Amino acid sequence: MKKLAIGIDMGGTNIRLALISSDGLAINSLRYKTSAQEGKDAVISRLSSATAEMIAEGRKHGMVIGIGIGAPGLIENGVVRFSPNLPGWKEVPLQNLLEEALSLPVVLENDANAVAYGENSFGAGKGLSSLICITLGTGVGGGLILDGKIWRGAFGMAGEVGHIVVEPDGNKCSCGNRGCLETYASATGIVRTARDTVNRGDASWDTGNLTTETLEGAARGGDKAAASLFAGAGRYLGIGISSLLHILNPEAVIIGGGVARAWDLFYPSLSEEIKQRCFKEIAERTKIMPASLGDNAGILGAARLAFEQSAVSSQPSSV
């Protein structure tokens, strides 16, 4: 019987689920609003019901062996310790709650780590033993794969790429620090820089309709001020990535997320910054490339973790 896993990408806005085969093929998928403002109990109930629906669908195609979830925040030992995108979530034993409700093994992982593992397993980083995966969305997320495994750090907080300081006296970050990469290279940061540009009188964009998509369109239409926003974001990315390359020396850096659609607008300045700041041997040999799985990376990474857990648990004991 064909073995299947359920991969779940649990965000602050949407919960996305897919039935995944061992070779990374999505057989079926569902999407629900998270409605996080309703509180954690309502969200967990919605997640449990949606997963049960997917399990029932899975029985039509094979045997569901487990569930993998990528969730935002600090994840440790199956517990959501804290999540800025899920108000009121603190010390929530999500893994155990779902295992009891669904009677299947559950793996709970940080969402950025799940994205990195997805790209490493099925996407741009397939076959690599070490990589840094950076997601440019509302914030800047990061996941590390070292020696073929997710590197979580001492207590689950490794990979906070968005909070590398790239401008010591720079913009105030939501984390409370100043000058974090997230304040310059995320969608939120780029839009804020655009508003500052308008306020200085250096551009005349409609500040009520500013998104990275509209700014990207303007840049592609020849708007030099808009193009400079992405070039600036690329420069700050290059500064942050240079530090990571010197510390970790991975084979590749993979960049995804919504902002990455503007790859050709920010990559030249990113590449130049790395060239200027990194040891030549590192700059020339490290691959810097776009992610290839889009929104499915986290789902596929979570499902892969579920397959691996099942393989380990099915091995005979050596005792």
C-alpha positions as CSV (number, residue, x, y, z in Angstrom):
1,M,0.0,0.0,0.0
2,K,1.3,3.5,-0.9
3,K,2.6,5.5,2.0
4,L,1.5,9.1,2.4
5,A,2.1,11.9,4.8
6,I,0.2,15.1,5.5
7,G,2.3,18.3,5.3
8,I,0.9,21.4,7.0
9,D,2.0,25.0,6.7
10,M,0.4,26.8,9.6
11,G,0.6,30.6,9.2
12,G,-0.9,33.5,11.0
13,T,-3.3,34.1,8.0
14,N,-3.8,30.7,6.4
15,I,-3.5,27.0,7.3
16,R,-2.5,25.0,4.2
17,L,-2.5,21.2,4.1
18,A,-1.5,18.7,1.5
19,L,-1.4,14.9,1.0
20,I,2.1,14.1,0.0
21,S,3.7,11.0,-1.5
22,S,7.2,9.9,-0.5
23,D,8.6,11.4,-3.8
24,G,7.2,14.9,-3.0
25,L,4.0,14.7,-5.2
26,A,1.0,16.6,-3.8
27,I,-2.1,14.4,-4.3
28,N,-4.6,16.8,-2.7
29,S,-4.6,20.1,-0.8
30,L,-6.8,22.2,1.4
31,R,-6.6,25.8,2.6
32,Y,-8.4,27.4,5.6
33,K,-8.2,30.8,7.2
34,T,-6.3,30.6,10.5
35,S,-8.5,33.2,12.1
36,A,-5.9,33.5,14.9
37,Q,-7.9,36.2,16.6
38,E,-10.4,33.6,17.7
39,G,-7.9,32.2,20.1
40,K,-5.7,29.1,20.2
41,D,-8.5,26.6,21.1
42,A,-10.5,27.6,18.1
43,V,-7.4,27.4,15.8
44,I,-6.4,24.0,17.1
45,S,-9.9,22.7,16.7
46,R,-10.0,24.0,13.1
47,L,-6.5,22.5,12.4
48,S,-7.6,19.1,13.9
49,S,-10.8,19.0,11.8
50,A,-9.0,19.9,8.6
51,T,-6.3,17.3,9.2
52,A,-8.9,14.6,9.9
53,E,-10.6,15.5,6.6
54,M,-7.2,15.1,4.8
55,I,-6.6,11.7,6.6
56,A,-10.0,10.5,5.3
57,E,-9.0,11.6,1.8
58,G,-5.7,9.8,2.2
59,R,-7.3,6.5,2.8
60,K,-8.6,6.6,-0.8
61,H,-5.1,6.7,-2.1
62,G,-3.0,4.7,0.4
63,M,-1.9,4.7,4.0
64,V,-1.3,8.0,5.9
65,I,1.8,7.3,8.1
66,G,2.1,10.6,9.8
67,I,1.7,14.4,9.9
68,G,4.3,17.1,9.7
69,I,3.6,20.7,10.7
70,G,5.6,23.9,10.1
71,A,4.5,26.6,12.5
72,P,5.7,30.1,13.2
73,G,7.6,30.9,16.4
74,L,9.8,29.2,18.9
75,I,9.2,25.5,18.6
76,E,10.9,23.1,21.1
77,N,10.2,19.4,21.7
78,G,6.8,19.5,20.1
79,V,5.7,22.6,22.0
80,V,5.0,26.1,20.6
81,R,6.8,28.1,23.3
82,F,5.8,31.4,21.8
83,S,4.6,32.7,18.4
84,P,4.4,36.3,17.4
85,N,2.0,35.4,14.5
86,L,-0.4,33.5,16.8
87,P,-1.7,35.8,19.6
88,G,-2.0,34.0,22.9
89,W,0.1,31.0,22.0
90,K,2.5,30.3,24.8
91,E,3.7,26.9,25.9
92,V,1.1,25.1,23.7
93,P,1.8,21.3,23.4
94,L,0.5,21.2,19.9
95,Q,2.2,17.9,18.9
96,N,0.7,16.0,21.8
97,L,-2.8,17.6,21.4
98,L,-2.9,16.6,17.7
99,E,-1.5,13.1,18.3
100,E,-4.3,12.4,20.8
101,A,-7.0,13.9,18.6
102,L,-5.9,12.1,15.4
103,S,-4.2,8.9,16.5
104,L,-1.2,9.5,14.2
105,P,2.4,10.5,14.8
106,V,3.0,14.3,14.5
107,V,6.2,16.2,13.9
108,L,6.2,19.9,14.8
109,E,8.9,22.1,13.3
110,N,9.5,25.9,12.9
111,D,8.1,27.0,9.6
112,A,11.3,28.5,8.3
113,N,13.1,25.3,9.1
114,A,10.4,23.3,7.2
115,V,10.9,25.6,4.2
116,A,14.6,25.0,4.2
117,Y,14.1,21.3,4.5
118,G,11.6,21.3,1.7
119,E,14.1,23.1,-0.6
120,N,16.8,20.7,0.5
121,S,14.7,17.6,-0.1
122,F,12.8,18.5,-3.3
123,G,13.8,21.9,-4.5
124,A,16.7,24.2,-5.4
125,G,19.0,22.7,-2.7
126,K,18.3,19.0,-3.5
127,G,21.5,17.0,-3.1
128,L,23.3,19.6,-1.0
129,S,24.5,18.8,2.5
130,S,24.7,22.4,3.7
131,L,22.6,25.5,2.9
132,I,21.0,28.6,4.3
133,C,17.4,29.3,3.2
134,I,16.2,32.8,3.5
135,T,12.5,33.7,3.1
136,L,11.6,37.3,2.2
137,G,8.0,37.9,3.1
138,T,6.3,40.1,5.7
139,G,9.4,39.5,7.7
140,V,12.8,37.8,6.9
141,G,13.0,34.2,8.0
142,G,15.8,31.7,7.9
143,G,16.5,28.0,8.1
144,L,19.9,26.2,8.3
145,I,20.7,22.8,6.9
146,L,24.1,21.6,8.1
147,D,25.5,18.1,7.3
148,G,22.1,17.3,5.8
149,K,20.2,18.0,8.9
150,I,18.1,21.0,10.2
151,W,20.3,23.0,12.6
152,R,18.0,24.2,15.4
153,G,20.5,25.6,17.8
154,A,20.8,25.0,21.6
155,F,17.1,25.8,22.2
156,G,15.4,26.0,18.9
157,M,16.2,29.6,17.8
158,A,18.9,29.1,15.2
159,G,18.4,30.7,11.8
160,E,17.0,34.1,12.9
161,V,18.5,35.7,9.8
162,G,16.1,38.6,9.8
163,H,17.6,39.9,13.1
164,I,21.2,40.2,11.9
165,V,22.1,43.8,12.4
166,V,23.1,45.4,9.1
167,E,22.8,49.1,10.2
168,P,23.8,49.7,13.8
169,D,21.8,52.9,14.3
170,G,19.1,52.0,11.7
171,N,15.4,51.6,11.7
172,K,13.6,50.3,14.7
173,C,12.7,46.6,14.4
174,S,9.6,44.9,15.7
175,C,11.9,42.8,17.9
176,G,13.0,45.9,19.8
177,N,16.4,46.2,18.2
178,R,17.6,48.6,15.6
179,G,18.9,48.1,12.1
180,C,17.9,44.4,11.7
181,L,18.0,43.0,8.2
182,E,14.2,42.5,8.4
183,T,13.6,46.3,8.6
184,Y,15.3,46.7,5.1
185,A,14.8,43.5,3.1
186,S,11.3,42.3,4.0
187,A,8.2,43.4,2.2
188,T,7.3,45.5,5.2
189,G,10.7,47.1,5.2
190,I,10.7,47.9,1.5
191,V,7.3,49.5,1.8
192,R,8.4,51.5,4.8
193,T,11.5,52.7,2.9
194,A,9.2,53.7,0.0
195,R,7.0,55.8,2.4
196,D,10.1,57.5,3.7
197,T,11.1,58.2,0.1
198,V,7.7,59.8,-0.6
199,N,7.9,61.9,2.6
200,R,11.3,63.2,1.6
201,G,9.8,64.3,-1.7
202,D,12.0,62.0,-3.8
203,A,9.0,60.1,-5.2
204,S,5.3,60.6,-5.7
205,W,3.8,57.1,-5.2
206,D,0.3,56.7,-3.8
207,T,1.2,55.9,-0.2
208,G,-2.3,54.4,0.3
209,N,-1.5,51.7,-2.3
210,L,2.1,50.8,-1.7
211,T,3.0,47.1,-1.9
212,T,6.1,45.3,-3.1
213,E,4.1,44.2,-6.1
214,T,3.2,47.7,-7.1
215,L,6.7,48.9,-6.5
216,E,8.1,46.0,-8.5
217,G,5.8,46.9,-11.4
218,A,6.9,50.5,-11.2
219,A,10.6,49.4,-11.2
220,R,10.1,47.2,-14.2
221,G,8.3,50.1,-15.9
222,G,11.4,52.3,-15.6
223,D,10.9,54.0,-12.3
224,K,14.4,54.6,-11.0
225,A,13.3,55.4,-7.5
226,A,11.4,52.2,-7.3
227,A,14.3,50.2,-8.7
228,S,16.6,51.8,-6.1
229,L,14.4,50.3,-3.3
230,F,15.1,46.8,-4.5
231,A,18.8,47.5,-5.1
232,G,19.0,48.8,-1.5
233,A,17.3,45.7,-0.1
234,G,19.7,43.6,-2.1
235,R,22.7,45.5,-0.6
236,Y,21.5,44.9,2.9
237,L,20.9,41.2,2.1
238,G,24.4,41.1,0.8
239,I,25.8,42.5,4.0
240,G,23.9,40.0,6.1
241,I,24.6,37.0,3.9
242,S,28.3,37.9,3.9
243,S,28.5,37.5,7.7
244,L,26.6,34.2,7.4
245,L,29.0,32.9,4.8
246,H,32.1,33.7,6.8
247,I,30.6,31.9,9.9
248,L,28.9,28.9,8.3
249,N,30.5,28.4,4.9
250,P,27.5,26.6,3.3
251,E,27.4,25.3,-0.2
252,A,24.5,27.6,-1.1
253,V,22.2,30.3,0.0
254,I,18.6,29.9,-1.3
255,I,16.3,32.9,-1.3
256,G,12.5,32.5,-1.5
257,G,9.3,34.3,-0.3
258,G,7.1,36.8,-2.0
259,V,9.8,39.5,-2.4
260,A,12.1,37.0,-4.2
261,R,9.9,37.4,-7.3
262,A,11.9,40.6,-7.8
263,W,15.1,38.6,-8.0
264,D,16.5,40.4,-11.0
265,L,16.0,43.7,-9.3
266,F,17.9,43.0,-6.1
267,Y,20.3,40.2,-7.0
268,P,22.9,42.4,-8.8
269,S,23.5,44.6,-5.7
270,L,23.4,41.6,-3.4
271,S,26.0,39.8,-5.5
272,E,28.2,42.9,-5.6
273,E,28.1,43.3,-1.8
274,I,29.1,39.7,-1.3
275,K,31.9,40.1,-3.8
276,Q,33.2,43.1,-1.9
277,R,32.8,41.8,1.6
278,C,33.6,38.1,1.4
279,F,36.8,36.2,1.1
280,K,37.3,35.6,-2.6
281,E,37.3,31.9,-2.2
282,I,33.9,32.0,-0.5
283,A,32.3,34.5,-2.8
284,E,33.3,32.5,-5.9
285,R,32.3,29.1,-4.7
286,T,29.1,29.7,-2.8
287,K,25.9,29.3,-4.9
288,I,23.3,32.1,-4.4
289,M,20.1,31.1,-6.0
290,P,16.3,31.5,-5.9
291,A,14.1,29.0,-4.3
292,S,12.1,26.7,-6.6
293,L,9.2,25.4,-4.6
294,G,7.3,28.6,-4.0
295,D,4.5,28.3,-1.3
296,N,4.8,24.5,-1.2
297,A,8.3,24.4,0.3
298,G,7.1,24.3,3.9
299,I,4.5,21.7,3.3
300,L,6.9,19.4,1.5
301,G,9.6,19.9,4.2
302,A,7.1,19.1,7.0
303,A,5.9,16.0,5.1
304,R,9.4,14.8,4.6
305,L,10.0,15.1,8.4
306,A,6.9,12.9,8.9
307,F,8.2,10.3,6.5
308,E,11.6,10.2,8.3
309,Q,10.0,9.9,11.7
310,S,7.9,7.0,10.4
311,A,11.0,5.3,9.0
312,V,12.9,5.6,12.4
313,S,9.9,4.4,14.5
314,S,9.4,1.3,12.2
315,Q,13.0,0.1,12.6
316,P,13.4,-2.9,14.9
317,S,14.9,-2.3,18.3
318,S,18.5,-3.3,18.7
319,V,17.9,-4.1,22.4
